[in-house]
Amino acid sequence: MQIDHLINGKPVAGRDYFQTVNPATQEVLAEVAAGGKAEVNAAVAAAKEAFPKWAGMPAPERAKLIRKLGDLIAKNVPEIAQTETNDCGQVIAQTGKQLVPRAADNFYYFAEMCTRVDGHTYPTPTHLNYTLFHPVGVCALISPWNVPFMTATWKVAPCLAFGNTAVLKMSELSPMTAARLGELALEAGIPAGVLNLVHGYGTDAGEPLVAHPDVRAISFTGSTATGNRIVKSAGLKKFSMELGGKSPFVIFDDADFERALDAAVFMIFSNNGERCTAGSRILVQQSIYAKFVDRFVERARKITVGDPLDEKTIV
């Protein structure tokens, strides 16, 4: 299988390709186009050209297309979920029942919200202040490897619904479902150039994308170190950053013990433990520490580890 860039509504071959593999089996799933500055420039130019017409489209008309894209995702949940599981290792019970259906819901939600964006007025004794909301232009959307499809739709849905255009770059570790998203966007009737995809590595494709002078806003999910590099190299742009963190559970002896145990087990092991909000530290009051550790170990040993395509697998 070969995955190309999507620029101005058309597949664009790469000058070079890299492999994406199934992390559970190491099977090669696809050869993926490796983009660089030339592909980024072409994608940003296409998004810039498409922006005035897309931004000028009445919000109810944009909403219809955004909602249609949600319908197409909902129609193709089993296919997208299996592709996602194969490419990133998230278990099928998560991708099929939660993450991909939620991706469709993202488009439904923002299809509704974009028709309700009104300004605000702030009267004073002598005059009236008021606000208006306008699309900013071309947005760079950079999505991570751990929950690729759902996180990509988190970014794409509001970006497009509110009249912006986009260049989406996925992690090179899990690019397959984003390629499918680009196909479904065109099938939904979203005009060529409104959503573009450039695949590749951060240094080759990501850095020229965020530094491009025609990119007006950047949405990035990933490491704190990379987020800092983006802010330093991108210049005066709007930023939305979801970066790394260490999320502690703090459990005192007056807590509901069973609920605290449930929460701690779920938040460290769900989504393979590969979540921004994973409970990566557990701080337990000394008086209940030994009991908590024993029960936590007991629960952890019961977690089903196995084939991610098995509905019973948890990790």
C-alpha positions in Angstrom: 0.0 0.0 0.0 1.2 3.5 -0.8 0.1 6.7 1.0 0.7 10.0 -0.8 0.4 13.6 0.3 -3.0 15.3 -0.3 -2.5 18.8 -1.7 -5.2 20.9 -3.3 -7.5 17.9 -3.5 -5.1 15.6 -5.3 -2.7 12.8 -4.2 0.9 14.0 -4.6 3.7 11.4 -4.7 6.7 11.7 -2.5 10.2 12.1 -3.7 11.0 9.5 -1.0 9.0 7.1 1.1 9.2 5.7 4.6 7.5 2.7 6.1 4.8 2.6 8.7 4.6 -0.7 10.7 2.1 -2.5 12.9 3.7 -2.1 16.4 2.2 -5.4 17.6 3.6 -7.5 14.7 6.2 -5.3 13.0 4.4 -6.0 9.7 4.9 -3.2 7.2 1.5 -1.6 6.5 2.3 1.0 4.0 4.9 3.1 2.2 4.3 6.7 3.1 5.4 9.8 1.2 8.1 11.7 3.0 7.5 15.4 2.6 9.7 18.4 2.9 9.8 22.2 2.3 8.6 21.9 -1.3 5.5 19.9 -0.3 4.8 22.2 2.6 5.0 25.3 0.4 2.6 23.7 -2.1 0.1 22.7 0.6 0.2 26.1 2.3 -0.3 27.8 -1.1 -3.3 25.6 -1.8 -4.8 26.4 1.7 -4.2 30.1 1.2 -5.9 30.1 -2.2 -8.9 28.1 -0.9 -9.3 30.3 2.2 -11.3 33.3 1.0 -14.1 31.3 -0.6 -14.3 28.8 2.3 -14.3 31.6 4.9 -16.9 33.5 2.9 -19.3 30.5 2.7 -22.3 31.0 5.0 -21.9 29.1 8.2 -25.0 26.9 7.6 -23.5 25.7 4.3 -20.2 24.9 5.9 -22.0 23.1 8.6 -23.8 20.8 6.1 -20.4 19.8 4.7 -18.9 19.3 8.2 -21.9 17.2 9.2 -21.6 15.1 6.1 -18.0 14.4 7.0 -19.1 13.2 10.4 -21.7 10.9 8.7 -19.0 9.4 6.5 -16.8 8.7 9.5 -19.7 7.1 11.4 -20.5 5.0 8.3 -16.9 3.7 8.1 -16.2 3.1 11.8 -15.2 -0.6 11.5 -12.7 0.1 8.7 -11.2 3.2 10.3 -10.9 1.5 13.7 -9.1 -1.5 12.3 -6.7 0.7 10.4 -6.1 2.7 13.5 -5.5 -0.4 15.7 -3.1 -1.8 13.1 -1.1 1.4 12.7 -0.8 2.6 16.3 -1.7 -0.4 18.6 -4.7 1.1 20.3 -7.0 -1.9 21.2 -10.0 -2.4 18.9 -12.4 -2.1 21.8 -11.2 1.5 22.2 -10.9 2.5 18.6 -14.1 0.8 17.5 -16.4 1.6 20.3 -15.1 5.0 21.6 -12.3 6.8 19.7 -13.5 6.6 16.1 -17.2 7.2 17.0 -16.1 10.2 19.1 -14.3 11.5 16.0 -17.6 11.6 14.1 -19.2 13.4 17.1 -16.4 16.1 16.9 -17.7 17.0 13.4 -21.3 17.0 14.5 -20.6 19.2 17.5 -18.6 21.9 15.5 -21.1 21.8 12.7 -23.7 23.0 15.2 -21.3 25.4 17.0 -20.2 27.2 13.9 -23.7 28.5 13.2 -23.9 30.0 16.7 -20.8 32.2 16.7 -22.1 35.7 17.6 -20.2 38.7 18.7 -20.6 40.4 22.0 -21.6 44.0 22.9 -20.2 46.0 25.8 -22.2 49.2 26.3 -20.8 52.1 28.2 -22.5 55.4 29.2 -21.1 57.1 26.1 -20.6 54.5 23.4 -20.9 50.9 22.4 -18.0 48.4 22.1 -18.6 45.2 20.1 -16.6 42.2 19.0 -16.7 40.2 15.8 -15.2 36.8 15.2 -13.4 36.1 11.9 -11.4 33.1 10.6 -7.6 33.6 10.9 -6.6 31.9 7.7 -4.2 28.9 7.1 -3.7 26.7 10.2 -0.9 24.2 10.8 -2.3 21.1 12.6 0.2 18.7 14.0 -1.2 15.5 15.6 0.5 12.8 17.7 1.0 9.1 17.3 -0.9 7.8 20.3 -4.6 8.6 19.4 -4.0 9.8 15.8 -7.5 9.8 14.2 -9.5 11.2 17.1 -6.9 13.9 17.9 -6.7 14.9 14.2 -10.4 15.4 14.1 -10.2 17.4 17.4 -8.1 19.8 15.4 -9.6 19.6 11.9 -13.3 19.9 12.9 -13.2 23.3 14.6 -10.6 24.6 12.2 -12.7 24.0 9.1 -16.1 24.6 10.8 -15.1 28.2 11.7 -13.9 29.0 8.1 -10.2 28.4 8.3 -8.2 26.1 6.0 -5.6 23.6 7.1 -2.4 21.7 6.5 -2.4 18.6 8.6 0.8 16.8 9.5 0.6 13.5 11.4 3.2 11.7 13.3 5.3 9.6 11.0 4.5 6.7 13.4 0.8 6.6 12.7 -0.2 8.4 9.5 -2.7 6.0 7.9 -6.1 7.1 9.3 -5.4 10.7 8.6 -5.0 9.8 4.9 -8.4 8.3 5.1 -9.8 11.5 6.7 -8.5 13.5 3.7 -10.3 11.2 1.3 -13.6 11.4 3.3 -13.4 15.2 3.4 -13.3 15.3 -0.4 -16.1 12.8 -0.6 -18.2 15.0 1.8 -17.8 17.9 -0.7 -15.3 20.0 1.2 -13.5 21.9 -1.6 -10.0 21.1 -2.7 -7.3 23.0 -0.8 -9.4 23.4 2.4 -7.8 20.4 4.0 -4.3 19.3 2.9 -2.0 16.6 4.3 1.7 16.5 4.2 3.4 13.4 5.7 6.9 13.2 7.0 9.3 13.7 9.8 9.2 16.7 12.2 12.5 18.2 11.1 11.8 17.8 7.4 8.0 18.7 7.2 6.9 19.9 10.6 9.5 22.7 11.1 9.0 24.3 7.6 5.2 24.1 8.2 5.1 26.0 11.5 7.7 28.5 10.3 5.9 29.3 7.0 4.9 33.0 6.9 1.5 32.3 5.5 0.5 30.0 8.4 -1.5 32.1 10.9 -2.2 29.6 13.7 -0.7 26.4 15.0 -2.3 23.5 16.9 0.2 21.1 18.3 -0.1 18.0 20.5 3.2 16.4 21.6 6.2 16.8 23.8 7.0 20.0 25.8 10.5 20.2 24.1 9.0 20.2 20.6 6.4 22.7 21.7 9.1 25.0 22.9 10.9 24.6 19.6 7.8 25.5 17.6 7.1 28.7 19.6 10.7 29.8 19.1 10.8 29.1 15.4 7.3 30.0 14.3 7.2 33.7 15.0 4.1 35.8 15.9 1.3 33.3 15.4 -1.6 32.0 17.4 -0.8 28.8 19.3 -2.8 26.0 20.8 -0.5 23.6 22.6 -1.3 20.3 24.4 2.1 19.3 25.8 3.6 16.6 28.0 2.9 16.4 31.7 3.2 14.3 34.8 -0.2 13.8 36.2 -0.4 12.7 39.9 -3.0 10.9 41.8 -3.0 12.0 45.4 -4.9 9.5 47.7 -5.5 10.3 51.4 -6.8 7.8 53.9 -10.3 9.4 54.0 -10.8 8.7 50.2 -13.4 6.2 48.9 -10.8 3.5 48.6 -12.5 1.4 45.9 -13.2 4.4 43.7 -9.7 5.7 44.1 -8.3 2.3 43.1 -10.6 2.1 40.1 -9.5 5.5 38.9 -5.8 4.9 39.4 -5.9 1.6 37.5 -8.0 3.0 34.7 -5.9 6.1 34.2 -2.5 4.4 34.0 -3.5 1.4 31.9 -6.3 2.6 29.6 -5.4 3.6 26.0 -2.3 1.4 26.6 -1.1 4.0 29.1 -0.4 6.3 26.1 -2.5 9.3 27.0 -1.6 12.9 27.8 -3.7 12.6 31.0 -2.4 9.3 32.2 -2.0 9.1 36.0 1.7 8.6 35.8 2.4 9.0 39.5 0.4 7.8 42.5 1.0 9.5 45.9 -0.6 7.5 48.7 -0.9 8.5 52.4 1.4 6.3 54.4 -1.4 4.8 56.6 -3.1 3.1 53.6 0.0 2.7 51.4 0.6 -1.0 51.9 -3.0 -1.9 51.4 -3.3 0.2 48.3 -0.1 -1.3 46.7 -1.3 -4.8 47.3 -4.7 -4.2 45.8 -3.3 -2.2 42.9 -0.9 -5.1 42.0 -3.8 -7.6 42.3 -5.9 -5.6 39.9 -3.0 -5.0 37.4 -2.3 -8.7 37.2 -5.9 -9.3 35.9 -5.5 -6.9 33.0 -5.7 -8.8 29.7 -2.6 -8.2 27.6 -2.7 -9.5 24.0 -3.6 -9.0 20.4 -5.0 -5.5 19.9 -7.5 -6.8 17.4 -9.1 -9.1 20.1 -12.1 -7.4 21.7 -11.1 -8.7 25.1 -7.6 -7.2 25.1 -7.1 -4.2 27.4 -3.4 -3.5 26.8 
